[in-house]
Amino acid sequence: MIKLVAMAFLLMLSVTGIAQKKKQKAPDPQTFAATITTEDLSRHLYIIAGKEMEGRETATEGQRKAATYIENHFKSLGLKPANNGSYQQSYPVYRDEPASSELSLNGKTFEANKDYVPFPQWNSNATSYFSEVVFVGHGLVDKDVDDYAGLNVAGKAVLMLDGAPSGFKPSAQGFRGSSSMYGKIITARSKGAAAVIMAGAGFPRRASSMPGNQYTNIYKAEQYPNTFIVADETAKAIAGQDWDGWKEAGKSSKVPGKLLKANLKLSFQRKTEELSSSNVLAYIEGSDKSDEWLIITAHYDHLGKRGDVIYYGADDDGSGTVGVLEIAEAFVKAKAAGNGPRRNVLFMTVSGEEKGLWGSEYFSEHPTVPMDKVTADLNIDMIGRTDTERTTGDTLNYVYVVGDDKLSTELKPISEAMNNKFIKMTLDYKFNDPNDQNRIYYRSDHFNFARKGVPIIFYYDGMLKADYHKPTDTPDKINYPLLAKRAQLVFYTAWEMANREALLKRDIDLK
């Protein structure tokens, strides 16, 4: 009888325990989101975007100081290194310093900066001698326009007018547009030209005090033709008396090409220095889904210094960087309270974004985690200010959300649900428009995850025309309560992503 009573009592306790467990609610993330404070964000940002960091240009001492600061913060939180025992992932950067150049015609040598300037970004070490130069009008090839039609320029130097005729509308804008300087050089290469001489304005020019051009791809499948930008009088010396007429006619119409006889020497020499940069990455380990990952990113580099002038980059992207630091701390505090994430969460600040998304591209090609096991990348690039072009809605309670509709049908509903439940901020989808002229979706580090099939959200505050890429992007101009609110939104979204049952579906084709 005693045994039966004891067994009944134990059974009652067991059932009661199960009932209590069923009544327990899922952990409330609000306590941990509240640890993302204006005070901590400001403290970090005045250091990250401070004078000592010298603008954090990629592969400079200022960038390395910022990387050390971020690494030390990750270490202080007890996060694990995410690159085979290291908190940094280094990648090579090369920098060219122009050493010498020469442009001479029929024995006459022209003066650099007064009569011409070489284009060091794409020029290679070479000295070439030409007995012929081909005038190719504006050097345009686009839709029904072909300034090279009927001309053989293979292995030759080409001379071209600046710009394009009035009324010409290129099929693409920006860097690779057919009428841009870069677009014209790309076209000349495709036609087989060995050198490009392009008329330009603004001569004489001041000798550049800028550091040499940086790049990561020292080995190239194809080399670009060496390019020289020349003053009007230099172009006239090459072309002869026809030049003035070509220039005038070219203002409004296409100008026919012509073969020119001239003994032309073009020489360019440079020194190449091997540098390095790094991404800073650390993670908090998940519980029952520790073979899966969520990644939170921001770029910590900016434009560095121009002479003694520092480009502080407080909003771009100091704001995103300190957001990552604070979100990481919130997850650590949650885990210390017994509410750690189910998935691993990788916190990564990358460099080289301002140079062309270098750091995130390097990570995407040399990942330290399996990309097919990454549920999403939440990327933060500029969340501390308000859009100077935004004229509708609450300008103090919004964030632009970009890319949430591109790769997974599940991502946008999760994002909106977390916002509606906890933050109630206006999520503006302006830059999700496929016809966005600014092409914002392609201009930050999330894109290197998206092109690998990883669903992404990019958080962004908009167009800061007065201070964007200017020395005036300083920590005192940040709206810290708004920065904190946006960072908390990312945290809540990350919380859901790190703890939901399944990885996000990848059910929209990558475009």
N, C-alpha and C positions, 0 to 999 in steps of 0.2 A: 504493500500500500504506500509506504513511504517512497519507494522507488518510482511508483506511478505518479505521485504528486510532484516529485522532483522533475521527472521527465516532462510533465505538463507545464511546470513553471519555466523550464528551459525553452520549451517550444514557444511559449507565450513571449518570452524575451526575444527569441529569434524573429518571430513574426513582427513584433513591435519594432525591432531594429530594421527589418526590411521596409516596413511602412515608413519609418523615419527617413530612410535613405531615399525612398521614392518621393517624399515630400521636399527633399533638399532641392533648392533652386540652382540653376546654373550660375557660376560666378558672375558677379556684377562688375563690368569693366570700368564703371564710372569712377570708382575710388582711385583706380590707377591712371585713368585719363586725366584726373585732376592734378596729378603730379607733374604734368606738362604745363609749366607755369611761365608767365611773362618774365619773371625775375631770372629764372634759369636760362631761358632763351636769350634774353638780353645779355646776361653774363657771358655766355658762350660766344655770341655774335660779336660783341665788342672786342673779343680776342681774335676770332677767325677773320673778321673783316677789319682788324686793327692795323696800325702802322707797321708793326713788327713783321706781319705776314707779307708785306710788300706786294699785295695784289694777287698772290698765289698763282702766278703764271706757271704753266706746266713746265717741268724740268728745270725749275729754279730753286734757289735756297728758300724763298718764301713758301713755295708749294711744299717743300720737304718739312718745313716747320709746321705747317698746317697738318700734314699727314701725321707727324709725331704727336701733335695735340689730340687729334682724333683717336689715334691708336691708344694713347695713354688713358683717354676717357673710356674706351672699350675695355681696357685692362682693369680699370678701377671698378667697373661694373661686374667683373668676373665673366665676361663673355669669352667664348672660346675662339681662338684664331681659326680663320676659315680658308687658309691656303697652306695645307700641309705643315701645320705648326707655326705658320707666320701670320701676322696681322696685315701684311702688305703683299700685294701682287705687283711685281715690277714688270715693266715693258720698255723696250728700247725706243729712244727718240734721237733723231739726228738733226743737227743744225748746221746750216751752211753759212759761211762768211765769205762774201764776195772779195776776192783778192785783187783781180785786175780785169780790165776789159779794153777792147780796142775796136773802133770802127774807122776804116780808112777807105777812101775812094780815089782811084786813079792816082795814088801816091800821096794824097792829102789826108792827114790824120785829123779827125774831129775830136772835140773835147767832151769828156764825160760830164754829165749834169747840165752842161751848157747846150750841147748839140744833140745829145742822145743819153738814154739810160738803158742799161741791160735789164732784163726781167729775171731776177735771180731765183724766183720761186720755182721755175721749171727749167731753167737753163742748165746745161751740162758743161763740163770742162771740154772745150773744143776750140780749135782755130781752123777757120774755113776760108777758102779763096774761091770767089765766083767771078766768071767772065760775063755772066748774064744775070739779069734780075727780071722777074716777070711781074708786071703791074696787074693786080687782080681786082681792081675797083675797090669796093668796100670789103671784099673777102667774105661775102655772105653766101651761104647755101641753106635754103629754108623753103619748104613747099615748092612753089613754082619759080623761085629765084635761085639762080646758080651763077655766081660771078666767075666761076672757074670753067664754065662751059667753053669748049673749044681750045682750052689752054693746057699745055703740058708743063706741069710744075714739079714733076718728080725729080728729086735731088737738087732742086734749084732754090734760090732765095726769092721770096715773094714780097712785094711792096704793096701796101694797102692804105686806103683812106681811113680816117677815124669815123666811128659811129655808123650811121645808116641814113639813107635818103628820108626826107620827111614823108610821113604817111606809111612807112614800112612798119609792119606789125609782126614781130617774131611769134612763132608758134609756141614758144616757151619763154618764160621770164627767168630772171635771176642768173646765177652763176654760169649755167650752161646754155643760156639763151644765145641764139645765133649771132646777135649783134653785140654781145658783150666781148670784152677783150679775151676772156678765157674761151668763150665759144668760138671766136675766130681762130685762136691758136689750135683748138681741137680740130676744127675743120681743115686748117692747113696741114695738120699731121695726117688726117685721113686722105688728103690728096697727094701725100708723099713729099711735101715741101721740106727742104733741109734747114731753112732759116726763115724767120718772119721779121719784116721791117714794117712797123706800124706807126703811122703819123699820130702825134699826140699833142696836147696843149700843155700850157703851164711851164714853158721853158723861158729862161734858165731855171733849173730846179736846185733846191738845196740838197747837199749831200746828206744821205740818210744816216741818222744816229740810232736807228732801230736795230735790235738784235737780228741776227741772220734768220732766214726762213727755217722753220722746224717741220719735220715730217717723220713718219714712222715706216713708210714703205721704201726703203733704200733700193731694193731690187724691184725693177719694173719690167713688165713684159714688153713695153714699148717706151721709147724715149720721145719727149716732145721736141719739136724744132726750137733751136735757140732763138730767142725773141729780143729785139731791140726796139724801144720806143724812141722816135726821132722827132726833133723840132721841124717846123715847116721848112726852114731854109735847108736843112739836111735832106729832107725828102725831095726838095726841088733840085738839089745838086745831083741826086741820083736819077731823077726822072727827066730833068731838063725843062725847057720852056712849056711843055705840055702840062706841067703840074698845076699851074694857076687855073687853067681851063677845066681840068679834071675836078679840082676842088670846088669850083663854082657850080659845075654841072651836077656834081655829086650831092649837093644840098637837097636836090629834089628828085633825082632820077639815078638809074643805074648807069655806070660808066664802063665802056668796053675795056677789056684788057689789052695789054701790049707787051711785047718782048723788048727789053732795054739792054743795050750793050754797055757794060761798065765793069771795071776791075775793082771788085769789092772784097775787102778783108774784114771778117768778123771774128773776134776772139773774146772768149770769156773763161776765166779761171776762178775757182773757189776752193776754200778749205772746208772739209767736212769733219765735224766734231761729234763723237758719240756720247749721248747723254742717257738719262733714264728718268722715268716717272713711275708713279704707282697708284693703284687703287688700295683703299684701306677697308678691310672686311673682317667681320666677326659675327658669331652667331650664338643664339640661345638654343639649347637642345630641346627638342620636343619630347613628348611622353610616348604615347602608343603609336604615333605616326612619324617616328624619327627618321624614316627613309624618304620623307617628303619635305618640300621646302616652300617657304614664302620668302620673297626677296623685297627689301625696301631700299631704294636708291636715291641718291642726290649727287650732284657733282660739286666738288669743293674747290676746283680751280677757277681762276678768273683771268684777267688780262694783264696782270702784273704792273710794271712801271714803264713810263715813257719819259726818259730822263729822270727828273726828280719828282714827277707827278705820279701818284699812286692811284690806280683804279681799284677801289676798295671792294667792289662786288658784294655789298651787304645783302641786297635782295637776290642778286644773280651770282652765285646761288648760295650765299652764306645762309639765307633763310631756310633753304631746303636742307642744308648740311646740319644746322643746329636742330632742325626738326627731327632728323634721323637720330641725332644724339639723345634727344629727349624721349622719343618713342622707344628707343632701345632701353632707356632707363625705366620707363613705365612697364615694359615687359619683364624686366629683371625684378622689379618690386612685386609684380603679380606672382611671379614664380616663387619668390621668397615667402609670399603669403599662402603658398600652396595651390596657386592657380596658374601654373605654367602652361604654355601652349602645347597643343597636341603635335603640331608640326614644328620642325626646325624653322627659325626665323633668321634669315641672313640680313645683316645690316651692312650696307656697302656704300661708301662714298668714293666716287671715281674722279680721276683727273682727265685732262685732255678733251673735255666736252667742248670748250670754246675753240679748240683747234679742228674739230670735226668728229666728235663723239669717240675719241681714241680709246679712252679707258674702258668704256662699256663694250666697244667693239672687240678689244683685246680679251676681255672677260668672256664675251660670247663665243669667241673662237678658241679660248683656253679655259673653259669653265672649271671651277673647283667643286661644283655640285652637278648632279645629273640634270640636264635641262628638261628632260622628259618627266622629271619628278617635281618640277617647279609649278605650283598652282597658279602663281601670278607674280608680276613685278609691279609694285606701287612706287612710282617715280615722282619725286618732288623737285621742281625747278622753278623757283620764284613764288613764294607764298606770303611775303611780308608787306606788300604794298597794295594799292588800288589802281585799277586801270584808268589811265587818264583819258581814254577814248570811250569809256563806258558811260552811256548817258541814260540808260533805262534800269529800272529795278533798284534795289537797295545796294548802293556802292560800298557799304561797310559790312555786308553780310552775304558774301558770295565767294565762289571759287570756280574757275574754269576747270571742267572735268573733260579730259581728252582721251579718246581711244577705248573707252569702256564698252563700246559697241562693235569693236573690230574683230575679235577672235573668239569670244565666248558669249552665248546668249544668257549665261547665268551671272555675268559680272555686273552689269548695270543694275539689275534688280537688287543685288546684295548691297551695292554702293548706295542706292537710294534708300533702302530699308534702314541701313545704319544711320544715314543722315537724318531721316525722318524720326527715328527713335531717339537719337541722342543730341544732335547738333541743330537741326532745322535751319540749315544754311541754303541759300539759293545755289543749286548746281547748274551752272551755265554751260550749255553744250555748243556754244558758238563755233568753236574750233574743231568740232567733229564734222563739220560740213565738208564733204569731199571736194568742194570747189573753193575751199579756204585759200585765198591768195597768199597768205603768210606761210602756208604749209607747216603749221605748228606741229602737227602730228609727227613730222619727220625730223624735228629739230632738237630733240633732247634724247637722253640716254635710254629711255624706255624702248625706242625704236629698234635698238640692237637686240632686245629680248623679243619684241614682236616679230621681227624677221626670222627668229628661230621658232616661232609658233607659240611663245609664252603669252598668255593674256596679260594685258597691261592696263593701268590707269595712270595718266599723267595729270598732276595737280599744278595749277599755274594761275598767276594773278593778272596777267595781261600785259598790255603795251604801255611801258613807262617811257614815253618819248623824251621827256626832259632829262632823265637820268640813265636810260638804258645804255650800257657800255660807255658810261662817262665816269670821270673821277668823282662825280657828285652822288654816286650810289653808295651812301654812307649809313652806318648803323643808327644814327639819330633820326633818320627819316622812316624807319620801320614802324608800322602800326603793330605793336607787340600783342595787344589783346586779340587782334585779328589773326596774327601769326599763330598764336597759341590755339585759337579755335580751329584753324585749318589743320594744324598738326594733330589736334585731338580727333578730327574727322578721319585723318589717315590712320590713326591708332585704332579707332573703333572698327574701321573697315578691315584693317590688318587682323584685329582680334577675331573677327568672324571668319576671315580667310584661314587663319592659323588653326581654328578649332572646329570648323565644319567637318562633316563626315567624309565627304569625297573631294578629290581634286576637281577643280573647275573643268567642265567639258570644253574641249577645243572643237567647237562645232560650226565655226564660220571660217570659210576659206581665207587664207592670207592673200591680201591683194597688193 
